[in-house]
Amino acid sequence: MFDKLMKVAGIFSEALRDAFTFLRFNAYSPWVDKSKRSFYKIIIEAHTIEKGLSLQDPKQLFGKDKIRFVMNALSRYDVSHSTLPAHMALGALEAYVNFHTAAGVTDPLLDEINCFLREWEGKVPRPWKGGIKDYAFESSLPPDLQHLMASRSSIRTLKPAPLRPEAVFEAITMAQLAPSQCNRQSSRVHLYQDPKRIQQLLALQGGSRGFAESVGNLFVVSSEVCAWGGPGQRNQAYVDGALFAMCLMFACRSMGWGTCPLNLAVDHKTEKAIRHAGGIPEGERLIMMIAFGEPVSQQTKVAFSPRRPVAEIATLHA
Ligand SMILES: Cc1cc2nc3c(=O)[nH]c(=O)nc-3n(C[C@H](O)[C@H](O)[C@H](O)COP(=O)(O)O)c2cc1C
């Protein structure tokens, strides 16, 4: 009995410590280095521009506020921290201008961006890694794992046609090769192919604006909480669930489908609404959604999403 009480107390105490750690180190915390915060903020906003450009039919002059925000934020950013945000921002802004020039659109904002780009010319060496890049769905997959991993990108140009459930289950079986703690396999996957239900779920998610209408196949990946017990395991549902979701995206890629992970960074109220709309049991935590389907075309465009130099993320400890 005492043991059980200690576990309950531990869960509350760990939740409190989680809250303090998050408050101390989160993106709005004044105690976090300003360059670090700007680094992420610029990447996030530049990504919304590259994402907008990677859609099937980008809206003309979309995201004017974001564009101005990115230019202002980059002007105040110290590139000696990392050049990646500058690459992403400059690449995205240039791609934005090129897209509009090709469409014959003129606007004072485009002149403003051109001025800004000229100011940055030489400050960050080209080629600027940002904007969009070509992507090809090769009919034969690369045989080695390294190239297979490189052959996945988030695809936002999907055909809405529902895939055969048997084929989808084949992909799910492949994803079950994901490792899990003690092999407990707490991950669950909910498949939706009814357009109305998909739109309802995507409206609650919010991150698929601009391509939601083209989604005809949707996964919600979740994880059963009852696989975990005690304060130390409070976040493990997310660890196993995310590994499973990654394997599921690779499995879909091996079937020749495109996927786009969709965040479920939501509060309890929205999580409950998604669970309700998706018929998902209460005892499952939601990990993420994954939109998937046949690609509209073998040749498409994807957001550049460049990766950081490895030395920026890896530490060799003595
Ligand atoms: C957990 C998670 C949530 C994501 N949520 C969204 C989303 O809501 N909308 C979207 O368009 N892309 C979303 N993405 C896709 C990322 O933008 C993308 O993975 C990133 O830019 C790297 O590009 P890549 O997947 O093409 O390699 C998400 C990715 C992850 C891993």
The ligand as a Tripos MOL2 file, in Angstrom:
@<TRIPOS>MOLECULE
LIG
   31    33     1     0     0
SMALL
NO_CHARGES

@<TRIPOS>ATOM
      1 C1          5.8470   15.3280  -35.0970 C.3       1 LIG1
      2 C2          5.7890   16.0730  -36.3970 C.ar      1 LIG1
      3 C3          4.7400   16.9300  -36.6340 C.ar      1 LIG1
      4 C4          4.6190   17.5950  -37.8590 C.ar      1 LIG1
      5 N1          3.5380   18.3820  -38.0880 N.ar      1 LIG1
      6 C5          3.3450   18.9120  -39.3090 C.ar      1 LIG1
      7 C6          2.1380   19.6100  -39.5890 C.ar      1 LIG1
      8 O1          1.2720   19.7870  -38.7270 O.2       1 LIG1
      9 N2          1.9620   20.0800  -40.8520 N.ar      1 LIG1
     10 C7          2.8840   19.8800  -41.8450 C.ar      1 LIG1
     11 O2          2.6510   20.3080  -42.9720 O.2       1 LIG1
     12 N3          4.0600   19.2340  -41.5780 N.ar      1 LIG1
     13 C8          4.2940   18.7390  -40.3540 C.ar      1 LIG1
     14 N4          5.4500   18.0310  -40.0830 N.ar      1 LIG1
     15 C9          6.4520   17.8410  -41.1440 C.3       1 LIG1
     16 C10         7.7290   18.6540  -40.9180 C.3       1 LIG1
     17 O3          7.5030   19.9670  -41.3200 O.3       1 LIG1
     18 C11         8.8790   17.9900  -41.7060 C.3       1 LIG1
     19 O4          9.0650   16.6990  -41.1950 O.3       1 LIG1
     20 C12        10.2060   18.7480  -41.5910 C.3       1 LIG1
     21 O5         10.1340   20.0080  -42.2270 O.3       1 LIG1
     22 C13        11.3350   17.9410  -42.2300 C.3       1 LIG1
     23 O6         11.0760   17.7210  -43.5960 O.3       1 LIG1
     24 P1         10.9640   16.2670  -44.2360 P.3       1 LIG1
     25 O7          9.9210   15.4960  -43.4800 O.co2     1 LIG1
     26 O8         10.5430   16.5120  -45.6600 O.co2     1 LIG1
     27 O9         12.3020   15.5990  -44.1320 O.co2     1 LIG1
     28 C14         5.6120   17.4110  -38.8560 C.ar      1 LIG1
     29 C15         6.7000   16.5690  -38.5830 C.ar      1 LIG1
     30 C16         6.7870   15.9100  -37.3760 C.ar      1 LIG1
     31 C17         7.9490   14.9800  -37.1250 C.3       1 LIG1
@<TRIPOS>BOND
     1     1     2 1
     2     2     3 ar
     3     2    30 ar
     4     3     4 ar
     5     4     5 ar
     6     4    28 ar
     7     5     6 ar
     8     6     7 ar
     9     6    13 1
    10     7     8 2
    11     7     9 ar
    12     9    10 ar
    13    10    11 2
    14    10    12 ar
    15    12    13 ar
    16    13    14 ar
    17    14    15 1
    18    14    28 ar
    19    15    16 1
    20    16    17 1
    21    16    18 1
    22    18    19 1
    23    18    20 1
    24    20    21 1
    25    20    22 1
    26    22    23 1
    27    23    24 1
    28    24    25 2
    29    24    26 1
    30    24    27 1
    31    28    29 ar
    32    29    30 ar
    33    30    31 1
@<TRIPOS>SUBSTRUCTURE
     1 LIG1         1 GROUP 0 **** ****
